[in-house]
Every structure is written in structure tokens, then in C-alpha cells.
Amino acid sequence: MAVLKGPPSKPKNETIQLRVPQDVKFRLARYSEFIHASPSYVVIEMLERLFRKDVEFQEYLASHERPQSIAEQHTATNEQPQPAMPTIENFSKQ
């Protein structure tokens, strides 16, 4: 057993592009400066807060859960994903 734990894995980030009025962009930039954070951080935190506080959305979300990706399914069951193509090791076992 390791004495130290590895660092927590960071969630995968996705890129989205939004069109906002100039005033919103300006205020986002100023707020980011105000709290010494990136605009991405401000948007992420505000969306997370919105999602947590909206009870009606929580109910909607509960009935519309996103499906797990293949990698998440294997992690949940502690299985190793099988290679899609044969490897040298697989050929030697056949």
C-alpha cells in the first residue's frame, strides 16, 4: 500500500463557444479581474451554482441522466477495456 495518494484526477474539460452581448463580456472580464480568476472559472462556478440551486432543474435532471461513456462503465466495474484491435500479445495467445 502506498504511503502517499496520487493527486486527484482532473475532470476532462470540453470547449464551448458562446455569443454574448458586449456588456456581458465586459462585466465577465471585470468580475474575473475582481476575484483574480479566469473567465472560464467564473462561468463554471456560476453554472454549477445555478444547477445546484434550481430545484425544478434537479428534478428534470434526475429523469434525464446522461449515459455513461464506455470508459466510465469499465471504471465503475473495475474492468479493463478490451483492445479494439489485436495486439502482439493477443496473437501469441491464439
N, CA, C and O atoms as CSV, one atom per row, in Angstrom:
chain,resi,resn,atom,element,x,y,z
A,1,MET,N,N,0.856,-1.184,0.000
A,1,MET,CA,C,0.000,0.000,0.000
A,1,MET,C,C,0.899,1.243,0.000
A,1,MET,O,O,1.870,1.317,0.753
A,2,ALA,N,N,0.571,2.192,-0.833
A,2,ALA,CA,C,1.365,3.411,-0.941
A,2,ALA,C,C,1.169,4.294,0.287
A,2,ALA,O,O,0.077,4.370,0.850
A,3,VAL,N,N,2.241,4.955,0.686
A,3,VAL,CA,C,2.173,5.880,1.805
A,3,VAL,C,C,1.432,7.149,1.400
A,3,VAL,O,O,0.648,7.695,2.176
A,4,LEU,N,N,1.687,7.612,0.181
A,4,LEU,CA,C,1.030,8.809,-0.325
A,4,LEU,C,C,0.011,8.446,-1.387
A,4,LEU,O,O,0.190,7.482,-2.130
A,5,LYS,N,N,-1.039,9.209,-1.453
A,5,LYS,CA,C,-2.029,9.032,-2.514
A,5,LYS,C,C,-1.627,9.917,-3.687
A,5,LYS,O,O,-1.056,10.992,-3.504
A,6,GLY,N,N,-1.931,9.454,-4.884
A,6,GLY,CA,C,-1.685,10.265,-6.066
A,6,GLY,C,C,-2.613,11.462,-6.087
A,6,GLY,O,O,-3.626,11.484,-5.389
A,7,PRO,N,N,-2.267,12.456,-6.889
A,7,PRO,CA,C,-3.134,13.634,-6.953
A,7,PRO,C,C,-4.485,13.263,-7.552
A,7,PRO,O,O,-4.573,12.339,-8.360
A,8,PRO,N,N,-5.536,13.977,-7.162
A,8,PRO,CA,C,-6.855,13.665,-7.721
A,8,PRO,C,C,-6.848,13.931,-9.218
A,8,PRO,O,O,-6.218,14.875,-9.694
A,9,SER,N,N,-7.554,13.087,-9.946
A,9,SER,CA,C,-7.605,13.287,-11.395
A,9,SER,C,C,-8.512,14.468,-11.706
A,9,SER,O,O,-9.561,14.652,-11.088
A,10,LYS,N,N,-8.086,15.257,-12.671
A,10,LYS,CA,C,-8.864,16.423,-13.059
A,10,LYS,C,C,-9.941,15.987,-14.042
A,10,LYS,O,O,-9.703,15.129,-14.893
A,11,PRO,N,N,-11.116,16.577,-13.925
A,11,PRO,CA,C,-12.164,16.223,-14.897
A,11,PRO,C,C,-11.757,16.691,-16.289
A,11,PRO,O,O,-11.051,17.687,-16.448
A,12,LYS,N,N,-12.214,15.956,-17.282
A,12,LYS,CA,C,-11.935,16.368,-18.657
A,12,LYS,C,C,-12.734,17.624,-18.962
A,12,LYS,O,O,-13.924,17.716,-18.658
A,13,ASN,N,N,-12.065,18.571,-19.559
A,13,ASN,CA,C,-12.735,19.808,-19.944
A,13,ASN,C,C,-13.146,19.745,-21.403
A,13,ASN,O,O,-12.455,19.156,-22.235
A,14,GLU,N,N,-14.251,20.343,-21.693
A,14,GLU,CA,C,-14.760,20.471,-23.047
A,14,GLU,C,C,-14.753,21.953,-23.402
A,14,GLU,O,O,-14.785,22.811,-22.520
A,15,THR,N,N,-14.713,22.239,-24.663
A,15,THR,CA,C,-14.741,23.621,-25.120
A,15,THR,C,C,-16.118,23.936,-25.676
A,15,THR,O,O,-16.669,23.181,-26.476
A,16,ILE,N,N,-16.665,25.067,-25.238
A,16,ILE,CA,C,-17.916,25.546,-25.809
A,16,ILE,C,C,-17.684,26.979,-26.273
A,16,ILE,O,O,-16.819,27.684,-25.753
A,17,GLN,N,N,-18.453,27.385,-27.237
A,17,GLN,CA,C,-18.353,28.747,-27.742
A,17,GLN,C,C,-19.712,29.401,-27.564
A,17,GLN,O,O,-20.737,28.844,-27.958
A,18,LEU,N,N,-19.714,30.571,-26.975
A,18,LEU,CA,C,-20.962,31.285,-26.703
A,18,LEU,C,C,-20.914,32.677,-27.305
A,18,LEU,O,O,-19.858,33.305,-27.373
A,19,ARG,N,N,-22.057,33.142,-27.735
A,19,ARG,CA,C,-22.182,34.534,-28.176
A,19,ARG,C,C,-22.930,35.278,-27.078
A,19,ARG,O,O,-24.033,34.894,-26.689
A,20,VAL,N,N,-22.319,36.337,-26.590
A,20,VAL,CA,C,-22.925,37.131,-25.526
A,20,VAL,C,C,-22.874,38.606,-25.918
A,20,VAL,O,O,-22.025,39.008,-26.713
A,21,PRO,N,N,-23.773,39.406,-25.368
A,21,PRO,CA,C,-23.699,40.841,-25.621
A,21,PRO,C,C,-22.370,41.421,-25.108
A,21,PRO,O,O,-21.770,40.886,-24.175
A,22,GLN,N,N,-21.926,42.509,-25.724
A,22,GLN,CA,C,-20.659,43.127,-25.332
A,22,GLN,C,C,-20.617,43.458,-23.851
A,22,GLN,O,O,-19.588,43.293,-23.197
A,23,ASP,N,N,-21.746,43.929,-23.326
A,23,ASP,CA,C,-21.781,44.314,-21.921
A,23,ASP,C,C,-21.550,43.106,-21.006
A,23,ASP,O,O,-20.878,43.225,-19.982
A,24,VAL,N,N,-22.098,41.959,-21.369
A,24,VAL,CA,C,-21.886,40.747,-20.567
A,24,VAL,C,C,-20.414,40.345,-20.620
A,24,VAL,O,O,-19.828,39.989,-19.598
A,25,LYS,N,N,-19.830,40.401,-21.786
A,25,LYS,CA,C,-18.403,40.071,-21.925
A,25,LYS,C,C,-17.555,41.019,-21.085
A,25,LYS,O,O,-16.617,40.587,-20.415
A,26,PHE,N,N,-17.880,42.310,-21.119
A,26,PHE,CA,C,-17.145,43.304,-20.344
A,26,PHE,C,C,-17.248,43.017,-18.847
A,26,PHE,O,O,-16.248,43.023,-18.129
A,27,ARG,N,N,-18.489,42.763,-18.385
A,27,ARG,CA,C,-18.688,42.506,-16.951
A,27,ARG,C,C,-18.048,41.197,-16.514
A,27,ARG,O,O,-17.550,41.096,-15.393
A,28,LEU,N,N,-18.056,40.196,-17.385
A,28,LEU,CA,C,-17.377,38.936,-17.065
A,28,LEU,C,C,-15.877,39.167,-16.902
A,28,LEU,O,O,-15.262,38.655,-15.966
A,29,ALA,N,N,-15.303,39.926,-17.800
A,29,ALA,CA,C,-13.869,40.231,-17.700
A,29,ALA,C,C,-13.560,41.007,-16.422
A,29,ALA,O,O,-12.585,40.703,-15.735
A,30,ARG,N,N,-14.382,42.004,-16.097
A,30,ARG,CA,C,-14.142,42.794,-14.880
A,30,ARG,C,C,-14.330,41.939,-13.624
A,30,ARG,O,O,-13.555,42.056,-12.675
A,31,TYR,N,N,-15.360,41.075,-13.612
A,31,TYR,CA,C,-15.585,40.224,-12.437
A,31,TYR,C,C,-14.421,39.254,-12.256
A,31,TYR,O,O,-13.977,38.996,-11.138
A,32,SER,N,N,-13.941,38.727,-13.371
A,32,SER,CA,C,-12.793,37.819,-13.311
A,32,SER,C,C,-11.586,38.518,-12.704
A,32,SER,O,O,-10.899,37.954,-11.853
A,33,GLU,N,N,-11.327,39.747,-13.141
A,33,GLU,CA,C,-10.230,40.531,-12.564
A,33,GLU,C,C,-10.475,40.787,-11.082
A,33,GLU,O,O,-9.556,40.691,-10.268
A,34,PHE,N,N,-11.706,41.110,-10.740
A,34,PHE,CA,C,-12.083,41.437,-9.371
A,34,PHE,C,C,-11.771,40.287,-8.405
A,34,PHE,O,O,-11.286,40.517,-7.298
A,35,ILE,N,N,-12.054,39.043,-8.833
A,35,ILE,CA,C,-11.799,37.907,-7.939
A,35,ILE,C,C,-10.495,37.181,-8.269
A,35,ILE,O,O,-10.206,36.126,-7.703
A,36,HIS,N,N,-9.710,37.751,-9.190
A,36,HIS,CA,C,-8.414,37.174,-9.577
A,36,HIS,C,C,-8.569,35.742,-10.088
A,36,HIS,O,O,-7.892,34.823,-9.625
A,37,ALA,N,N,-9.466,35.577,-11.040
A,37,ALA,CA,C,-9.724,34.253,-11.619
A,37,ALA,C,C,-9.913,34.407,-13.125
A,37,ALA,O,O,-10.031,35.517,-13.644
A,38,SER,N,N,-9.938,33.289,-13.800
A,38,SER,CA,C,-10.152,33.322,-15.245
A,38,SER,C,C,-11.654,33.439,-15.539
A,38,SER,O,O,-12.482,33.065,-14.709
A,39,PRO,N,N,-11.995,33.954,-16.711
A,39,PRO,CA,C,-13.413,33.981,-17.092
A,39,PRO,C,C,-14.022,32.577,-17.107
A,39,PRO,O,O,-15.186,32.406,-16.748
A,40,SER,N,N,-13.250,31.583,-17.517
A,40,SER,CA,C,-13.756,30.200,-17.518
A,40,SER,C,C,-14.153,29.773,-16.110
A,40,SER,O,O,-15.201,29.158,-15.915
A,41,TYR,N,N,-13.316,30.100,-15.132
A,41,TYR,CA,C,-13.620,29.740,-13.745
A,41,TYR,C,C,-14.943,30.382,-13.302
A,41,TYR,O,O,-15.780,29.729,-12.679
A,42,VAL,N,N,-15.116,31.660,-13.628
A,42,VAL,CA,C,-16.337,32.369,-13.227
A,42,VAL,C,C,-17.558,31.706,-13.851
A,42,VAL,O,O,-18.553,31.470,-13.166
A,43,VAL,N,N,-17.492,31.407,-15.137
A,43,VAL,CA,C,-18.638,30.789,-15.823
A,43,VAL,C,C,-18.933,29.412,-15.238
A,43,VAL,O,O,-20.092,29.091,-14.975
A,44,ILE,N,N,-17.910,28.601,-15.032
A,44,ILE,CA,C,-18.102,27.254,-14.482
A,44,ILE,C,C,-18.733,27.323,-13.096
A,44,ILE,O,O,-19.692,26.604,-12.813
A,45,GLU,N,N,-18.205,28.176,-12.239
A,45,GLU,CA,C,-18.734,28.276,-10.879
A,45,GLU,C,C,-20.179,28.779,-10.870
A,45,GLU,O,O,-21.001,28.292,-10.093
A,46,MET,N,N,-20.485,29.736,-11.719
A,46,MET,CA,C,-21.856,30.252,-11.760
A,46,MET,C,C,-22.829,29.205,-12.304
A,46,MET,O,O,-23.944,29.075,-11.799
A,47,LEU,N,N,-22.418,28.465,-13.322
A,47,LEU,CA,C,-23.285,27.405,-13.839
A,47,LEU,C,C,-23.493,26.319,-12.789
A,47,LEU,O,O,-24.614,25.848,-12.597
A,48,GLU,N,N,-22.426,25.921,-12.111
A,48,GLU,CA,C,-22.558,24.905,-11.056
A,48,GLU,C,C,-23.515,25.386,-9.966
A,48,GLU,O,O,-24.345,24.620,-9.476
A,49,ARG,N,N,-23.394,26.653,-9.593
A,49,ARG,CA,C,-24.281,27.212,-8.571
A,49,ARG,C,C,-25.733,27.207,-9.056
A,49,ARG,O,O,-26.640,26.832,-8.313
A,50,LEU,N,N,-25.944,27.625,-10.303
A,50,LEU,CA,C,-27.282,27.615,-10.887
A,50,LEU,C,C,-27.871,26.211,-10.885
A,50,LEU,O,O,-29.025,26.021,-10.501
A,51,PHE,N,N,-27.086,25.229,-11.310
A,51,PHE,CA,C,-27.558,23.846,-11.374
A,51,PHE,C,C,-27.913,23.311,-9.981
A,51,PHE,O,O,-28.889,22.574,-9.833
A,52,ARG,N,N,-27.129,23.677,-8.962
A,52,ARG,CA,C,-27.397,23.217,-7.600
A,52,ARG,C,C,-28.642,23.864,-7.007
A,52,ARG,O,O,-29.394,23.207,-6.288
A,53,LYS,N,N,-28.872,25.147,-7.299
A,53,LYS,CA,C,-29.952,25.910,-6.652
A,53,LYS,C,C,-31.316,25.703,-7.299
A,53,LYS,O,O,-32.338,25.909,-6.644
A,54,ASP,N,N,-31.359,25.305,-8.558
A,54,ASP,CA,C,-32.626,25.182,-9.272
A,54,ASP,C,C,-33.252,23.812,-8.994
A,54,ASP,O,O,-32.883,22.814,-9.614
A,55,VAL,N,N,-34.193,23.777,-8.064
A,55,VAL,CA,C,-34.819,22.530,-7.642
A,55,VAL,C,C,-35.573,21.876,-8.795
A,55,VAL,O,O,-35.516,20.657,-8.957
A,56,GLU,N,N,-36.262,22.654,-9.578
A,56,GLU,CA,C,-37.013,22.114,-10.708
A,56,GLU,C,C,-36.065,21.463,-11.723
A,56,GLU,O,O,-36.376,20.416,-12.291
A,57,PHE,N,N,-34.913,22.092,-11.943
A,57,PHE,CA,C,-33.926,21.506,-12.849
A,57,PHE,C,C,-33.377,20.203,-12.273
A,57,PHE,O,O,-33.142,19.254,-13.021
A,58,GLN,N,N,-33.170,20.141,-10.965
A,58,GLN,CA,C,-32.684,18.913,-10.328
A,58,GLN,C,C,-33.645,17.756,-10.586
A,58,GLN,O,O,-33.216,16.635,-10.858
A,59,GLU,N,N,-34.944,18.033,-10.500
A,59,GLU,CA,C,-35.940,17.000,-10.769
A,59,GLU,C,C,-35.884,16.568,-12.236
A,59,GLU,O,O,-35.943,15.378,-12.544
A,60,TYR,N,N,-35.773,17.528,-13.115
A,60,TYR,CA,C,-35.670,17.235,-14.547
A,60,TYR,C,C,-34.416,16.403,-14.826
A,60,TYR,O,O,-34.466,15.419,-15.564
A,61,LEU,N,N,-33.307,16.802,-14.237
A,61,LEU,CA,C,-32.035,16.119,-14.457
A,61,LEU,C,C,-32.081,14.673,-13.964
A,61,LEU,O,O,-31.497,13.785,-14.584
A,62,ALA,N,N,-32.766,14.443,-12.864
A,62,ALA,CA,C,-32.867,13.092,-12.311
A,62,ALA,C,C,-33.543,12.131,-13.285
A,62,ALA,O,O,-33.237,10.938,-13.297
A,63,SER,N,N,-34.446,12.639,-14.088
A,63,SER,CA,C,-35.129,11.773,-15.043
A,63,SER,C,C,-34.463,11.773,-16.419
A,63,SER,O,O,-34.927,11.094,-17.335
A,64,HIS,N,N,-33.387,12.526,-16.564
A,64,HIS,CA,C,-32.679,12.608,-17.842
A,64,HIS,C,C,-31.173,12.462,-17.639
A,64,HIS,O,O,-30.397,13.250,-18.179
A,65,GLU,N,N,-30.759,11.469,-16.871
A,65,GLU,CA,C,-29.330,11.272,-16.628
A,65,GLU,C,C,-28.616,10.935,-17.923
A,65,GLU,O,O,-29.148,10.225,-18.777
A,66,ARG,N,N,-27.402,11.456,-18.058
A,66,ARG,CA,C,-26.625,11.143,-19.264
A,66,ARG,C,C,-26.091,9.732,-19.159
A,66,ARG,O,O,-25.767,9.278,-18.062
A,67,PRO,N,N,-25.990,9.032,-20.269
A,67,PRO,CA,C,-25.443,7.673,-20.236
A,67,PRO,C,C,-23.946,7.710,-19.941
A,67,PRO,O,O,-23.258,8.665,-20.301
A,68,GLN,N,N,-23.452,6.671,-19.288
A,68,GLN,CA,C,-22.025,6.583,-19.006
A,68,GLN,C,C,-21.276,6.284,-20.288
A,68,GLN,O,O,-21.766,5.568,-21.161
A,69,SER,N,N,-20.081,6.845,-20.388
A,69,SER,CA,C,-19.237,6.511,-21.523
A,69,SER,C,C,-18.680,5.106,-21.302
A,69,SER,O,O,-18.763,4.572,-20.196
A,70,ILE,N,N,-18.125,4.519,-22.326
A,70,ILE,CA,C,-17.543,3.172,-22.211
A,70,ILE,C,C,-16.448,3.164,-21.163
A,70,ILE,O,O,-16.374,2.234,-20.360
A,71,ALA,N,N,-15.597,4.177,-21.152
A,71,ALA,CA,C,-14.511,4.237,-20.164
A,71,ALA,C,C,-15.070,4.317,-18.747
A,71,ALA,O,O,-14.541,3.677,-17.838
A,72,GLU,N,N,-16.144,5.103,-18.546
A,72,GLU,CA,C,-16.751,5.212,-17.217
A,72,GLU,C,C,-17.368,3.889,-16.789
A,72,GLU,O,O,-17.300,3.535,-15.612
A,73,GLN,N,N,-17.971,3.149,-17.721
A,73,GLN,CA,C,-18.564,1.861,-17.401
A,73,GLN,C,C,-17.499,0.883,-16.933
A,73,GLN,O,O,-17.707,0.158,-15.961
A,74,HIS,N,N,-16.363,0.857,-17.613
A,74,HIS,CA,C,-15.287,-0.054,-17.221
A,74,HIS,C,C,-14.698,0.350,-15.871
A,74,HIS,O,O,-14.354,-0.513,-15.064
A,75,THR,N,N,-14.581,1.651,-15.620
A,75,THR,CA,C,-14.069,2.120,-14.335
A,75,THR,C,C,-15.027,1.738,-13.212
A,75,THR,O,O,-14.597,1.327,-12.134
A,76,ALA,N,N,-16.322,1.873,-13.468
A,76,ALA,CA,C,-17.325,1.552,-12.447
A,76,ALA,C,C,-17.314,0.076,-12.085
A,76,ALA,O,O,-17.599,-0.281,-10.942
A,77,THR,N,N,-16.988,-0.788,-13.042
A,77,THR,CA,C,-16.980,-2.226,-12.773
A,77,THR,C,C,-15.568,-2.766,-12.538
A,77,THR,O,O,-15.381,-3.973,-12.390
A,78,ASN,N,N,-14.572,-1.868,-12.504
A,78,ASN,CA,C,-13.167,-2.236,-12.307
A,78,ASN,C,C,-12.663,-3.192,-13.387
A,78,ASN,O,O,-11.771,-4.001,-13.128
A,79,GLU,N,N,-13.213,-3.109,-14.567
A,79,GLU,CA,C,-12.751,-3.927,-15.685
A,79,GLU,C,C,-11.816,-3.111,-16.538
A,79,GLU,O,O,-11.906,-1.884,-16.582
A,80,GLN,N,N,-10.921,-3.794,-17.215
A,80,GLN,CA,C,-10.055,-3.140,-18.180
A,80,GLN,C,C,-10.716,-3.220,-19.536
A,80,GLN,O,O,-11.152,-4.296,-19.945
A,81,PRO,N,N,-10.802,-2.087,-20.257
A,81,PRO,CA,C,-11.397,-2.155,-21.590
A,81,PRO,C,C,-10.563,-3.054,-22.493
A,81,PRO,O,O,-9.333,-3.034,-22.438
A,82,GLN,N,N,-11.230,-3.833,-23.315
A,82,GLN,CA,C,-10.551,-4.726,-24.241
A,82,GLN,C,C,-10.052,-3.938,-25.440
A,82,GLN,O,O,-10.744,-3.038,-25.915
A,83,PRO,N,N,-8.863,-4.258,-25.941
A,83,PRO,CA,C,-8.370,-3.537,-27.105
A,83,PRO,C,C,-9.275,-3.791,-28.307
A,83,PRO,O,O,-9.781,-4.897,-28.494
A,84,ALA,N,N,-9.470,-2.756,-29.116
A,84,ALA,CA,C,-10.331,-2.865,-30.281
A,84,ALA,C,C,-9.661,-3.676,-31.377
A,84,ALA,O,O,-10.332,-4.377,-32.135
A,85,MET,N,N,-8.344,-3.584,-31.462
A,85,MET,CA,C,-7.611,-4.306,-32.488
A,85,MET,C,C,-6.693,-5.311,-31.806
A,85,MET,O,O,-6.255,-5.080,-30.679
A,86,PRO,N,N,-6.398,-6.419,-32.470
A,86,PRO,CA,C,-5.488,-7.395,-31.875
A,86,PRO,C,C,-4.119,-6.783,-31.634
A,86,PRO,O,O,-3.635,-5.967,-32.418
A,87,THR,N,N,-3.513,-7.191,-30.547
A,87,THR,CA,C,-2.153,-6.745,-30.243
A,87,THR,C,C,-1.219,-7.940,-30.387
A,87,THR,O,O,-1.667,-9.069,-30.583
A,88,ILE,N,N,0.070,-7.685,-30.290
A,88,ILE,CA,C,1.052,-8.760,-30.402
A,88,ILE,C,C,0.803,-9.814,-29.321
A,88,ILE,O,O,0.919,-11.012,-29.578
A,89,GLU,N,N,0.459,-9.359,-28.107
A,89,GLU,CA,C,0.210,-10.276,-27.009
A,89,GLU,C,C,-0.977,-11.190,-27.338
A,89,GLU,O,O,-0.946,-12.387,-27.049
A,90,ASN,N,N,-2.021,-10.615,-27.942
A,90,ASN,CA,C,-3.200,-11.420,-28.294
A,90,ASN,C,C,-2.868,-12.462,-29.361
A,90,ASN,O,O,-3.406,-13.569,-29.320
A,91,PHE,N,N,-1.997,-12.135,-30.311
A,91,PHE,CA,C,-1.630,-13.096,-31.354
A,91,PHE,C,C,-0.862,-14.275,-30.767
A,91,PHE,O,O,-1.042,-15.413,-31.200
A,92,SER,N,N,-0.001,-14.006,-29.778
A,92,SER,CA,C,0.795,-15.093,-29.209
A,92,SER,C,C,-0.058,-16.054,-28.384
A,92,SER,O,O,0.335,-17.203,-28.179
A,93,LYS,N,N,-1.223,-15.601,-27.906
A,93,LYS,CA,C,-2.099,-16.451,-27.106
A,93,LYS,C,C,-3.013,-17.303,-27.961
A,93,LYS,O,O,-3.646,-18.231,-27.458
A,94,GLN,N,N,-3.092,-16.998,-29.263
A,94,GLN,CA,C,-4.026,-17.731,-30.125
A,94,GLN,C,C,-3.395,-18.956,-30.706
A,94,GLN,O,O,-4.042,-19.687,-31.455
